[in-house]
Amino acid sequence: MKVLVATQKPFAPVAVEGIREVLDGKGHELVLLEKYTDKKQLLDAVADVAALIVRSDKVDAEVLDAAENLKIVVRAGAGYDNIDLQAATEHDVCVENTPGQNSNAVAELVFGMTVMAVRNMYDGTSGSELRGKTLGIHAFGQVGRNVARIAGGFGMQVSALDPYCPDSVMEDAGVSPVHDIRELYSRNKFVSLHIPATPETTRSVGYDLITLMPKGGVLINTARKEVIDEDGLQKALRERPDLKYVADVKPDNADALLEEFPGRVFFTPKKMGAQTAEANINAGIAAARQIAEFFETGAAPFRVNK
Ligand code: 3PG
């Protein structure tokens, strides 16, 4: 079977080689489309493939229409908001993700950016430390759990909110469960976002929650830009000169924020939480294995569409 890896933001070469090995070993053929700039390139490339591996690449109805032989799409990563699940189901295409495979990489970046924020974006002035400080984890999935583990090393006091996660899972990780979103924001100096982008979470973190944060609060977003109400964030930063916002998912109003709040906001140039060789290897190889398994046995353990 032909398996297309279509990545605008490519995997590390070592991960591509790993994917190739897995697919070769099962008699499949790897086709590579990296750093494409035009949707037309993707539409042409999917025309005769049976499987597709993507990252944040958009797989919409047009792509699915163009992919006549497509049976499976694997999002090498966690969030699948880039894939039109309903259209995939209508095209009889299975969609899977690879949960957990890149979560340590994202969690490490949370601390890379948090330390930078409390050291005043490394401007040489006196900053502060994380030890003993409160951290709220907004959603306790795979990334949130890695954040909690690393926070333990920093000596932080960690709490988390996640209606889908039993309290016992948090407690076993040394994390205090919180059941009220306002409490999560009001009791933690640091809040790290790990909610997926869904209709329910879109623009769900805005002025009201952000301004509940204690003095000197830092909001860290390695999740999705869509979960932030950007106007509300701007208003909160304007009213509360003590707050900072650091994000791996650049908001649409990034330029305005950078200009208005120098030293208080930071954005990576493009989403790079999962951009490590290790995460690429883990997620890429998991995706290749899931595809091989699907064609061999029909199993799709991480299927996300109906
Ligand atoms: C994910 O959902 O897995 C992360 O946001 C990483 O996305 P990426 O593969 O586009 O870097």
Residues whose N, C-alpha, C, O or C-beta is under 5 A from the ligand:
A	BS01	3PG	R55 S56 A76 G77 A78 G79 A223 K271 A274
